[in-house]
């Protein structure tokens, strides 16, 4: 799942070399935290948060298939 988020995010930004995705396990839930170059934060969020919501939707759809709980957060807001 981490690789999927990393690949999607790198395709969206101007500085793909600065994209980092952290994987944190907490209380039977997985948190994927995306960190990008400060200039790329707006591109990952998108207008009215549409891009980050779409990333979350894709990840949650894959997680349901695997019977897991995964959330996606943008680390550097």
N, C-alpha and C positions, 0 to 999 in steps of 0.2 A: 504494500500500500504506500509505503514511504517513497518508493521509486516512482510510482504513478504520480503522486503529488509533485515530486521533484521534476519530472519530465514536463508536466503541464505548466508548472510555474516558470521553468526555464524558457518555454516557448513564448511566454507572455512578456518577458522583461527585456530591457536593453543591456543589462549587465548579468547574463546568466552565470558567470563565474562566481558571483556573490550570493547565489541562492543557496540557502542551507535549510534542511528540514530535520528537526529534532523529533525523536521518537521517545515518548514518556509513557510508562505504564503506571496507572493509578486506579486502585480499587476496582479491578475487573473492567477497566476502560482504558483505551489507548488515546493519547493526545498527540497529534502531529502539529508541531509549531513551525510555521514558515517564517524565515528571516530573509529579507532581500535588501538590496542597496537602497538607501533612502530615496533616491530619485525614482525608484520603481514601485514604491508602496502604492501609489495611486493606480498604477496599472493592474496590480493584483487585486485591489479592492474593486475597481471599476465604478461606473456611474451607479450611484445609489446602492453600492455593495453587490451588484449583480454578478461580478466575476467570482468573488470569494464565495458567494452563495452557491454558484454553479459548481465550484470545486468541492464544496461541502456536500452537495447533493450527489455528485458522482462517487465520492468516497463513502458516503453513508449507504448508497445503493450496493456497492461492492461489499461493504461490511455486513449488511443484512444477509447477503448470499452466504457469507462465511460464519454467520451467527455471532458477530462481534459488535462491540460498541466502539466507534471511533469518532473523535471530534477533531476539527481542524481550526487552528487559531493563527492569526497573523501576529508574530512576535513583536515587530517593531512598528508600532502605530504612530 
